[in-house]
C-alpha cells in the first residue's frame, strides 16, 4: 500500500496560484470556451479550438497551437463539477477528432498513461481567488517539468486575461 501511495505522489503535479479576481470570474474563465480560448496554453501558444459539453459526463476537445503552427489536441470527460468550487476532468492526448492517442503521437517519451486526471479547486478569499490544480499521472522527470512550466505559463496568461476581463 505504501508503494502505491508513493507512486501516486511521484506521478502528481500540484500547483497553487492566487488571482486578483473574484472566484465567479475565475470560474467563468475556466468554464466558458470564449474565455478559455484567450489564455489556454503555454506562452506564445494559442487555443484555436475549444469545444466543451460542460456537464458531468460531457466531453471536451481542446487544441493548443505552438508558435511554429503545430497543433496539440487533448480530450477528456467532466467527472465532477461543483459550481465555482471544483472541476474534475480526465485528460488525454487526442487527435483532431477527439480520439485518444498515446503521448508518443506528439513525440513525448516516458511512461504516460492514456488517461490522466485534473482536479482544480477554486477558493474565494476577500474578493481574490486561490486555485489548487492537481494533475495526476504525469511521469516524473523532464515530462513533469515541462508540464509544470506549461501550466504555469498558462496560469500567467490567465492572470493577465483576468486583469482585462
N, C-alpha and C positions, 0 to 999 in steps of 0.2 A: 504494500500500500504506500509506503514512503517513496518508493521509486516512481510510482505513478504520479504522486503529487509533485515530486521534483521535476519529472518530465513536463508536467503541465506548466510549472513555473518557468522552466527553461524554454518553453515554446510560447511565451506570452510577452506581449509588448503592452506596457501601461503608460499612458501619457495623461497628465493633469494640466489643464490650462484654465486661465481666468480671462473673461472677456468683459469689457466695459460696456455692457449692453444687457437689457433685461432678458430674462430666460425666454419669454414669449418670442422675442426677436431671434434669438439664437436657435430656438426650436424651428422657427419658420425657415431659417437659412439652411437647416439640415433636411427639412421635410418637404420643401416645395421645389420642383425642378427648376423653375425660373431663377431661383436664388442659388441653388446648389451649382448651377452652371457657371456662376460668377466666381466661385472660389475653389471648386474641387480640383485636386491635382497639385503636384509639386510646383515650385516656382517655374515660371515660363511655360508650363503646360496649360492647355485649355481643356474644356469639357464640352465638346460639340454635341454630344448626345447624352441626355439624362431622361430615361423613361422609368416611371415609378407607378406601381399599383400599390399605393400606400395604405395597406391594411394587413392585419395578421394573415399570413398565408399568401399574400401578394408578392409578386416578384419585381425586381428592379434590373435594369440593364444600363450601365454607365460606360462611357468612353472617355479616356484621357488621351489627349494628343500631345506628343512631345514637340519641342521646337523644330525638330527635324521632320515632322509630319507623320511619325509613326503612331498608330493607334493601339491602345491597350484597353481591352474590354474587360469588364467584370460584371458578374451577376450574383444574385442571391435572393433569399426569401426573407421577408419580415417575420420573425418569430415572436416578437413581443413589442408592443407599442403601448406605453403609458404616457398619455398626453403631457408634454412639457417636462417629463421626468426621465424617461428611459426608452432607448431603442435597442433592440437586439436583432441582428441580421446574420444570416450566413454570408460568406464571401468566397467567391470562386473566380478564377480567371476564366474568361469565356471568349468565344468568337463573336462577331458582329450580330449573329442571330440568337445569342444567348445560350449557346451550347457550351457546357463546361469543358475546358481544355486543361491539360496539365501546365504547370508553370514553365516547363521546358518549351512550350509553344512560343513563349516570349523570350526564350534564351536564358531563363533563370535556372541556376543549378541548385542542388541541395534536395533535401527530403521534404518537399512541400506536400501537404495533404491536398486532395482535390477540393476540400471544403474547410474554410476557417470560420471563426465566429467573431463578430464585432459587437461589443456592448458599449453604449455611450450613455452615461448618467449625466443629467442636467440638474444643477442645484443653483437656486437663486440666493443671493446674499446682498442685501441692501442695494437692489437695482442692478447688480452685476451678476454674471453667471460663471459658475465653475463647471467645467465638464471633466469627466474622467472617462477616458477611452481605453478599452481593453480589447486588444486584437490577439486572439488565441490561435495557435497552430503554426506560427511563423518559425521556421528553423532558426536556431541560434547562429551567430556569426555575422558574416557580411550581409546576408539577406535581411536579417533583423535590423542591422544598422541602416541599410538602405530604406527599409520600410519606416523606421523611426524618423529618418531625415525627410522622407516624403510626407509623412503625416504632419510633422512639424511645419514644413513649408506650406502645406495645405491650410493648416490652422493659422499660420501667419497671414495667409491670403484671406481667410475668414475674418480675422481681426480687422484687417483693412476694409473689407467689404462692409462689416458691421458699422464702421465709422461713417460710411456714406448712406447707409440704409435709412 
